[in-house]
Amino acid sequence: MSNDNSSTPEHPVNAPDGTPVPYETHVPTHRETEPIADPGLPPHTWRPTDVDPKAEKRAERQIAAMFIAAMISAILFVVAYFTFEVGDNWDTFAGMGASTVALGLTLGVSLLLIGTGIIHLARKLMADHEMVEMRHPAASPQEDRDATVQALNDGLAEAGIGRRPLVRNTMIGAVGVLGLPAVVLLRDLAPGNALDISKLGHTIWDPGMRLVRDVVGTPILASEVEVGDLINGTAEAMFPTEENGYPELHGAEEQAEKAKAAIIVVRMDPDDITPLEGREKWTVDGIICYSKICTHVGCPISLYERTTHHVLCPCHQSTFDLADHARVVFGPAARPLPQLPLAVDDEGYLVAQSDFTEPIGASFWEREKL
Amino acid sequence: MSTDSRIDTSKVATSNGTTAATASKPGPAGSLASWADDRLGLATAMKKNLRKVFPDHWSFMLGEIALWSFVVLLLTGVFLTLWFNPSMGHITYEGSYDQLRGVGMSESMASTLNISFDVRGGLLMRQMHHWAAMIFIASMMVHLLRVAFTGAYRKPRELNWVIGCLLLLLGTLEGFTGYSLPDDLLSGTGVRAADGFLKATPVAGSYMSFLLFGGEFPGESIIPRLYIIHVLLIPGILLALIAAHMLLLVYHKHTQWPGPGRTEQNVVGFPMLPVYAAKAGGFFFMVFGIIAIMGGLLSINPVWKYGPYDPTKVTAGSQPDWYMGWPDGLLRLVPTGWESVIFGYTISWNVMLPILIVPPMMLVILMLLPFIEGWITGDKRDHHLLQRPRNAPTRTAVMVSLMTFYGLAWAAGGNDIIAIKLDLSINQITYFIRVAIFLGPALAFWITRRWCISLQRHDNEKLLHGYETGVITRSPEGQYAERHLPINETSAYTLTARDRDEVYTVGSDTDASGVAAPNSRSEKLRARLSSWMYSHNVQKPTRAELEEARHHAEHEAELQSGLDHPVDGHQFDDHRLRDTDDVPLRDH
């Protein structure tokens, strides 16, 4: 690996009288102005283990003891593996499974003892005299550089590419255009109409669709919602039954619709609400509904403070005032939460008047176009 | 005394072979080497490298921690792949963990639970893998700081610095792709935020998101795709770059601290075989062992407590792993409403700036540091001696300034946790950091630079006037003074073993006929920056100054000791003794 400059002596750094040997040109050269001359390497000192056979034997015994203890610990690992059950007793010891604790300790102790044993060996018994190696410039010798440049130029001249621009340019062009297949091949990462980004513009909500509680799927009676309540909800279509007649959703489609349909429903004193112009009829007796998905980067918002009507996103602390069309009162979000226009059906259940009137969730380039 | 021939190895312990495998007596190792060399011809390359010299210092171990924790990551990672199923197929969990039995989740989450509760040693390996990842990234960062603060990134090591920065970037991405794999509620929230980042990209953002997720978020493709990135693509690049990093280290030879006999031209230390092989090999076992104990005793990423991912749910206090904390903090600092609509297209400055612009910019600044410094100083020499941070005040101050920025951004990433733990208002913490992130780095720069320069002055004091003994003397006139004594020669030489800073001046690059370099405007800028960087620094004393100070001190000591001839002051301490050859086996 190193530059094989065999003319340089391998070891001496200083001449015997302590004066530095001549320096090469690639390094600082103003040593003659140094205020204090280099006193040279300090003398080597012997360790107790070098001169005292007792100390030497003691070190040997210490190292061997560490290796033997490492063996014992490794065997204990095997014992622990077959002794301790995993499974339902995973928190028997300090909130952790006995198996995990025992395996970790025995494995760790065994490894640590091998490590300390080897390092102890290196420090106490291996020769500890420092060696000196000369450095060489990172660059190759000038004659090698010249020869390489010559070879490079000879090769390029013989290839004749520089003299034939037509060949050169079409070759570069051909290889360049080959990038197109490479890029186009990635098109089907989202095959067919899976790449239809217009899906971002609408959700599963439809006029007249009931609001349901998100875990159990039961519809929400307007009269049962108390002032100060916050209900995590979703669209009834996420819970298809034979009665409601919504189609079954599966896999990716179900997950995507679920991610967009999430809502929060709150009820507050109708006088507290300052409706946006045109949204006066979107609430039902102080019951108001917003998308649960934060307009910043799309986390579901969750923390509601009923006295202020503020709701906070736990990811980046964007805070929305639900009484004031979910205006952003703090944090990095730029837009209010989209509001779902509400109505009540004949049975008194909350329903949507329509889909959201704007894309929900994080912003994206084409957002205003969808 | 510095050459091998002058070392009497007869006293070396008999148990240790100082004359392994020589040509005259091949021995078993020699025979094997001959067999291999007949086929591979490695002897020429190995001739020097087997006994290659590495200098010793505790700070050179930091990168080694990163290397060994990466090896632990490979070993534990392979174990985990034997059971992990990177699929988003929906199943009902039927394993050992009571609270989630009967709950629907993806197969990746279920197999993560299976590894944790039904595979013996599985939870240990999972926790070791996660701890090793934390240690990997943390040790890379501390190693990076060591390299920067000591100027080890100067020529000829600039490219290895760039490789190191890329390793840090890839390590971070590897960490993100790794902790996203279990498909639990916390990691899923992180993936959803990442989807938001992608969508904030102008023009192509929506398509990038749809292509990555195989359609609309969350899709069923993201986990298998992250998996192959995590176990093949990034580790492959990491391995190649680590190999390049190590090869360049061997080729350049390690930097060393200046000291008696340790110069720009040599490297002084212990040979690879046997001492460094043993120390580094032993250290691997120690890193491995400590990670094993951490994996056994310290719970990390208990995904069963978060539950499976559900795009409509989130936990309070959602945090990414710590190394992703600073961009997350920048995200939290952006004031409300930074979004614009131009020609009907939405530009989300509130996401672009803290995620897509500032962090990549910081990485580029980091990678360019050695090149910027090299250009300002105009220094084209190779540097193998490390600098103490105080002796490069501007560089040290720049690094501390960058660290302050990082630290404040990171603190912002935990603003909710800080608010809860310290019972403070999250809004006020955020307002404070919004201002501090600009003022803090500037203040840190100024304080650090002045601090370094003061320390340089202190070094010169020690050289010129000696150290403070704590001995107070009273003169016959009743005047009190503290006695200063000279520091020993080794310390004095080490303090002076640094280059004088030369401020770059316009015209110093003129050619032989005195014609100024053509790009004189950039030359002027360079001269100004060089003056800004160096002109406040304290230079080491000259030989004449030292001589004069010594005469002065000897005269003082003569008066104080009541002798009638000049003395060096060492009759008051044992420093003279310390520099002599006839005191064997001193233990300090």
Interface residues (C-beta under 8 A of the other chain):
Chain A: M1 S2 D4 H11 P12 V13 N14 P20 V21 Y23 E24 H26 V27 P28 H30 T33 E34 P35 I36 A37 D38 P39 G40 L41 P42 P43 H44 T45 W46 P48 T49 D50 V51 E56 E60 Y81 F84 V86 G87 D88 W90 A94 G95 M96 G97 S99 T100 V101 A102 L103 G104 L105 L107 G108 V109 S110 L111 L112 L113 I114 G115 T116 G117 I118 I119 L121 A122 R123 K124 L125 M126 A127 D128 H129 E130 M131 V132 E133 M134 R135 P137 A138 L186 R187 L189 A190 P191 A194 L195 I197 K199 L200 D214 N232 T234 G251 A252 Q255 A256 K258 A259 A262 K292 H296 V297 G298 C299 P300 I301 S302 L303 P314 C315 H316 Q317 S318 V328 V329 F330 G331 P332 A333 A334 R335 G361 A362 S363 F364 W365 E366 R367 E368 K369
Chain B: M1 S2 T3 D4 I7 T9 K11 V12 A13 T14 S15 N16 T18 A45 K48 N49 R51 K52 V53 H90 S96 Y97 D98 S116 F117 D118 V119 R120 G121 G122 L123 L124 Q127 M128 P156 T189 R192 A193 D195 G196 F197 K199 A200 T201 P202 V203 A204 G205 S206 Y207 S209 F210 L211 L212 F213 G214 G215 E216 F217 P218 G219 E220 S221 L247 V250 Y251 H252 K253 P260 G261 R262 T263 E264 Q265 N266 V267 V268 G269 F270 P271 P274 V275 A278 K279 G281 G282 F283 F284 F285 M286 V287 F288 G289 I290 I291 A292 I293 M294 G295 G296 L297 S299 D310 P311 T312 K313 V314 T315 A316 G317 S318 D328 L331 R332 L333 V334 P335 T336 G337 W338 E339 V341 G344 Y345 T346 I347 S348 N350 V351 P354 R381 D382 H384 N415 D416 I426 N427 T430 L463 E489 T490 A492 Y493 T496 A497 D499 R500 K540 P541 T542 R543 E545 L546 D579 D581 P584 L585 R586
